[in-house]
Amino acid sequence: MSASWTTTRGQEIRPVRRAAGASLASNESGEQARTSTTLSVIVPAYNEQYLIETSLGRLRILGESPLLDRIQVIVVNDGSSDGTAEAIARFRESLQTEGTDAKISWVWVRHERNSGKGAAIRTGLSHVDTELVVIHDADLEYHPSDLLKMVEVFLSEDADAVFGSRFMPGGYKRALFFRHALGNKLLTFLCDLVCDLNLTDMETCYKMVRADLLKSIPLESSTFDVEPELAIKLAKRGSRIFEVSISYSGRTYKEGKKINWKDGVRALWAIFRYATSGRIYTGDEHGSAMLDRLNRAPRFTGWMADVVRPHIGHRVLEIGAGTGNMSLHLMPRSLYWATDINHQYLDYLCTLRPTRPYMRVGYTHAMEATTFPQAQRFDTVVCLNVVEHVQDDVAALRNIWDALEDGGRAIILVPCGPRLYGSLDEVLGHHRRYTRAQLADVAEQAGFRVEEIVKFNRAGVPAWWLNACVLRRKTFGLGQIRMLNALTPLFRLLDPWLPLPPLSIIAILRKEKKEGQASPADSAATAGSGADAAMPCT
């Protein structure tokens, strides 16, 4: 859903995953539950002159549902060579003469030449301005009333995507094409194998997804192989995918069915291609694609966690938590706030909360003091690979200083070595790399006492220098990341002895205790104060 993030100054920052105008109601526990939402329907159309008018007319049933406040139908004529354009024109005229539901708006787009279903979806997605989006083929095989069953899942569950399955019990389907069914089940099995999911119908047209999530995924396929691509990339993003049973009225080739064995071969190739691909984020200002690749080295993350864990207290604020890779290593704690400025990351962090009652999720920007949790002070602030992203690092550290109780610690990891600054730093949005003296000076200006500055990851310097400074690459290859993960145990042993500068430095900073103030241990009883005020992700 379009993430709409609301901030209550001085209290918890609450993420509300809903579109502007979406209706909310209170349930028995007093929490707000969604009762309606908004939906875009992308209709790719190619040579469907005899069916498209009826198919589009069927979508009017969506306007009758109280579950949908607004519906946007985006029709993409994908370079049809028959009378599809004329049929669409007749339907548009009928809307003007007969009128249409006020909740439904129509967008009409045309490709000059046939580019394929995936290309039509990309075109349609550029026009989407609703909370949810779904694909609806221009034939009569699928039934729009089933879309309302899928919408209900988004309103009752914390879903990222809902697939309409033709093979789950519950709906009806026309009996056709045994060999096609076998091929579909084989492709679904292979997709499940690479995704570690248990989908029953990967090839279904009815895939409903949160619009902001789908827009953040780079769709590369232009034909029917967009189906496995979308399923695999949603799985790689850690999306919460649900299935509901739908009805299916398949058609024969004489009735206009277009998919054939060549599309099955393309789908098979797509499964293997996207199983090994790391392109699951579009380019953004957060460097999400690069960070996702670095997160594919869990042993390296574990090494970093082992270095900082001895300095972690009981009430922790983590700034720049990303998708929680480090958070999971440092939890559980009495209270653990995982925060970030990337709404996609915050949505994902919310999915970690149900089994972790001590965990809170919120939007916190290091440069904006009002976005810090205001109701309490923490004994530890963890800020890894964040300070180098902000213009005023002293101001950011002062905000962290304010968030700490007297005697509390800040753990700050930054990239080391100004001479190593290169293309990878630019992609990640780094303003600078630090020397130990520079980091210590910035920390002292912010009011901290420097307890220790730890050198970390000398072994990574040659690879960084080669990729960022010599080859000027924009990302690490997946092979390099896998090698990093495999060699991390060896790097841990050799790192203290290597005659190289560190790639990163970790500062352990102390907020000096003031005279007459209670010690951090004395305030342990307040650990639940933030938890009592906290509100759940919805």
N, C-alpha and C positions, 0 to 999 in steps of 0.2 A: 504494500500500500504506500501511497505517497507519504513519506515520513513527515509528520507535522510535529515539531518539537517545541514543547512549551516549557518555559523556565519560570519558577517561582523564586524571586530573589530572597536569599537568606535561608531557603529550605532546599529540599531535594529538587533536582531537575528531573522532570518526568517526561519520558518519551511516550508520545501518543501516536501510534501507528494508524493514522486515518487521514482521509482527505479533508480539505476544507469543506465544511457544510455537511459532513457525515454525521448522522444522528447517533446519540448516545443515550443509554438509559441505565439506571442503577439496578443491580441485581440484589439478591437477598443479603449478600455480605457487604453491601454498600459501595462496591466497586462499580465503575462505569463499564457497561458492556455495549458494544456496537450493535445497532439495530438496522442499519442501512449503510450503503456505500455507493460508489460510482463505478461505472464499467465502460470500457472501450471495446468494441468488437471490430477486429480487422478482418475484412472479407477479401482475400485474394481471388481474382476471377480471370479465367482464361478460357475462351471459347465455350461459354455457357449461355448462349443466346436463348435457349429454350427453358432454362431452369432458374436463371438468376432473379427474375422478377418475383417468382414464387418464394425463392429462398430468402430474399430480402424482406418480403412481406411477412414471413414467419417471425422475423426478429421483433415485430411490433408487440409480441406477447410480453417482451421484457418490460415495456412501459407500464404494464398493468400491475407489476409487482411492487409492494411496499418496501422490498429489500433494496431497491435501486432508486436513489434520488435523481440520478442523471445517467443517461446512456448516450454514448457517442459511437456511431457506426461509420467506419472508415472503409470505403469501397475502393479497391485498387484494381483497375482494369489493366491487367498485365499484358498489354500489347496484343489483345485478341484480334484474330483475323476473320472472324465470322460476324454475326450481327449482335455481339454482346454490347457494343457501345450504343446501338440503337435501342436495345432492350433496357439498358440503364437509363437512357434518356426518357423512355416511356414511363419507367417507374418514377423518375423525378417529376415528371408532369403529373402523375397520379397523386403524388404527395401534395402538390400545389392545389389541385382541384378538390381532392378528398380531405385534405388536411392530415396532420400527423400529431401524435402525442407530444405534448409540450416538453416532456422529459427527454425526448429523443432528438438528437441533432445528427445531421448527415454530412459527411465529408466525402468529396468525389475526387479521385486521383487517377491519372492515366499514365502508363508507361508507353513510350513510343514503340518499343519493341519488347517481345517476350523475354523476360529475364529470369523467371522461375519463382516458385513460392517463397523461398527464403528472401529474395530481393524484394518481393511485394510486402513481406512482413517488415523488413527494415524501413521501407518507404512509409508504411502505415504507422509504424512506431514513432516516427518523427512528428506525427500529428497528435499523438495521445496526450491528453491532459487530465486523465482520471486516475483513480486509485488502483483499479484493476484493469487488466487487458487480457483478451482471449482471442483465439483464431477461430474463424467460422468459414468453412469452405462454401463456395458459391453453389454447390450442388444440393441435393435433398437427402443426403445420407445421414446427417446429424439433425437433432431436434433441439431448437433453442430453449425449450422448456427445461431441458437438463442443465442449462447454464445456471438456473436459479438454485438447483441442488448444490452446485459447486460454490456459488456465492455464499450459501449458508455455512459452508465449512470455514470460510474466511471470517465470518462474523462470530463463530463459536469457538474456533481454534486459532492458535497463533501460527497460521499457515503462511508460507511464502509462495507456494504453488499448489494447485489442485489439478490433477489429471482426470479426465473422464474416461473410464475404462469400458471397452466393449466386451470384455471377457469376464468381468466380475458378475456374480449372480445379482439379479435384481432388475436389470433392464431387459428389453426384448431385442432380438436381432434377426435379420433375414438370413436364412441358411444359404450360403454361397461359398464357393472357392475354398475347398479343403486345403489344397496346396498353398494358397495364399495364407490361410490361417497358420499352417505349419511354419511358413517363412516368417510370419509376424512373431510367432512364439520364439523362434530361434533368435531373431534380432533382439527381442526383449530380453531373452536369457543372456545374451552376450553383453547387452547394455547393463543389466543388473550385475553381471559378473565384474565389470570394470568399475561400476559405481558403488558396489556393495549395497544395493537396494533390492527390494522385492516387488518391483512394479509388475503389473500384469499386462499392460498395454502401452509400451513405449511409443509406438507409432500413431497413437491417437491424435486426431486433429485438435480435439478439445483440451488444450493446455491453458489454464488460467493462471496468471502470474501477477504478483505485485508489479505495477508499472515501473516504479523507480528501480526495482531490482532488475527487471528485464532490460531497461535502458542502460544499465551499468555493465551488461554482459556483451562482449563483442561477438555478434552473430556473423559468421563468415560464409556459411553455406548459402547458395542461391537456388537450390532445387529442393526436392523432398527430403534430402539428407539434413535439412534443418531440424527435423524431429529428433534424431539421436544427438545432434549437437546440443540442442537446448536441454535435453534431459541430462546429459553428461555434465554440462557446464553448471547447471543448477545444483547437481549433486556435489560437484567440486567446490562450489561456494558454500557448502554446508546448509543448503536451503531445507526447510521443513516442507516436504512434499507429501500430499495426501492424494488418495484416489477415491472416486465415487463411481458407482455403476451408472452407465448411460445406455440408452437404446440406440440401435444402429440399423438403418435401412440401406444396406449396401446395394450398389447397382452393378449391372453387367457391362461388359465392354460395348455391347450394342446400345446400351442406355447412356453411354458417354464416359465410362470409367477410363481414366488416363494412366494411372500408375501401372508399371509393368516390371518385368524381371530386372531391367537395367537399373531401375530405382532401388531394387533390393540390393544389387551389387554396390551401388553408391552408398547406401545406408551401411552396408557391411564395412566398406572402406572408411566411412565417417566414424564408425565406432572405434576402430583402431587408431584413426588419426587423432580424434579428440580425447581418447584415453591417454595419449602421451603428450597432449598439448597443455601448455601452461597459460594460454591466453583466455583468462576467465574474467578479467576486468578491462573495461575501456580506460583509456588514458584519462587521468584526473589530476587535480592539484595535490592530492595526497600521495601520489606515487604508489597507488594500490597494487598495480601489476607487479612492480618490482618487490614490494613488501611481501606479496603473496609467494613469490618465488623463494625469498629468503626464509619464509616460514615453513618451507618444505624440508628444512634441516632440523628436525626435532632434537637430535642429539646436541647440536650447537646451542639451541635454546636452553636445553637442560644444563649445559655447561655454564652458561651465563647465570641461570637461576641458582646454581650451586655457589657461585661467587657472591651473589647479593643476599642470599637467604639468611646467613648468620646475622645480618644487620637489620632484619625485618622485625617489627614489633607486632602488636595485636590488633591495632586499629589503623588500617592502611588505606591510603588514597593512591591509586595508580593513574597517572596522567599519560595518555597515549597508549591505552591498553590494546588497541587494534582489535583483533578477533580473539583475544584472550589467551594466546599461546603462553605468554609468561605468567599471566594471572593464574592459570591452572596449575602451574608449578608452585606458586607461592601460597595458594589457598590450601586448606581452610584457615581462616583467622576469625577473631571475635567479630570483626566488621571489616569488609573489604569492598571498597568502591572502585569499580573498573570504569574509567571514563575515556572519552575520545571526542574528536570534533567531526569525524566521518560518520554520517548517519547510517550508512550501510553497516559499518562496524558495530554501531550501537544496537541496531536491530539484531545482529547476530549475538552480541553479548547478552541481550535479553533472553535468548533461548537457553542460556546457561543457568539462569536463575532458579527455575522451579525446583531443582534438587540441591540448591545452595542457599538456604535461608539467610545466611550471613552476608550475602552478596548484594550490592546495589549497583545500578548502572545509571550513568548520567553524562550529560554534555558538559565538558570542562575544557576551556581554552586557557592555556598557560598565561596568555597576555591579558585576560579579562577576569579581574578579581571577582566580579559579581557572578560568574559562572561556577565558582568553587562552592562546594557544599558549605553552607554558612552556619548550620545548627551546632557544630561541634568542632573540635580540633583533633588532629590525628597524631599518633606517635611516630608514624612513618609516612613519607611521601616517596613513591617510586616513580621516577621520570627517566625512562630509557629512550634514547634517540629522539628527543623532543626539542631540547633547548637550542640545538643548532638550526632548527627550522624557524625560529622567531627572530624578528629584527632586533628587539631590545632584550637581550638575555638577562641583564641585571634586573629589569622590571619583572620578568618571568620568575626569576629566583626569589624576588621579594614577595611575590604572590604565594609562592610555595612556603616561604618563611612564615607568612601570616597564617597559613593553613595548619601549621604545626603547633602543638603545645610546647611549652618550655621544656627543654631537654630532648625534644623530638629530633628525629634524623631525616635528612633527605638523601636519597640515593640517586645520583645523577650520572647517567652514561652518555658520553658524547664521542663523536669521531675524533681521532687524534692525528696530528701531523698536517699542518697547512700545505706542505709540499705534495701531499697525496691528493689534494683537491682535484677532481676531474669530472668526467662526463657522468659518472654514476651519482656523484654528489648533486649535480645539476638536475638529474632526473628525479632524485629524491627530495629536491627542494631545500638542500642544505645551504645556509648562508655562509657557513664557515666550518673549518676544522680547528681544533684547539691544541695548544701545548699544555703541559701540566701547569706551568706558571700562569698562563692566561686563564685557565679554568679556576685556579685558586684565587686569582685576583677578582674575577667576576663574583665568585661565591662570597668573598669577604666584603665586597661592596654591597652585597645584598644582606649582610648582617650575620652570615654563618661563620662558624669556626670550622676549619678544615681538619677533620680527624685523620683522613687517609685518602690518598689517590692511588688506585690500583691500576696497574697496566694489564690490559686484556687483549688477547688474540694477536700475538706477534706473528703467528704462523700464517695469518690471512693477508699480511702485507704484500707479498709477491703477487698474488692473484689480483688483489685490488689495484696495485700499481700497473700491472699489465693491462687489465681490462679498462680502467678508468683513465689512466694517463697516457698509455702508449696506443692502445687500439681504439680508445674513445668510444667504447661500447655503451649502449643505453640500458642494457640489462645483462644479467648473468644467464648463461645457458643452463637448461635443466640438468645436463650432464655434469656441469660444474657444481651445481647445488647438491646433486646426489653424491659426488665425490667428497664435498665438504662434510656432508652428513656421515659418510663412511669413515672418513679419516679423523673425525673429531676426537675419538678416544686417544689416538696417537698425538694429536695436537695438544691435548690437555697435559700429556706427560712431558712433551718437549717444550711447551711454551715458556716456562721460566728460564730455560737455558739457551734459547735462541738469541743470537747477537743482532736483533732487529728491534726497531721501535715498535710500539704497540699500534694496532689499528684503531683501538678504542681505549678510553680511560674511564674509570668509574670513581667518582668522588663520593666519599662518605662524609656528609656535612652535619654539623650539630647546631641546633638552635639553643644557645646558652640559656640555662635556667636562671631566672631572676631571683634575687634575694627575697625570701619570705613567701615564695610561691610553692604550691604543692608539687610533689614529684610526679613524674608520669605514672608511677605505680599507684599513687594515691587516687588518681583519676580513673583507674581501671573500671570502677563501678559505673562509669558513664558510657561504657562501650555500647550499650544498647540504645542510647539516646537517639543516635542517628537512625537506627533500625526502626524505632517506634514511629518516627516521623516519615519513614520511607513509604513510597507508594509503588505498586508493581508496574512493570512494563505491560502495556496493553496494545 
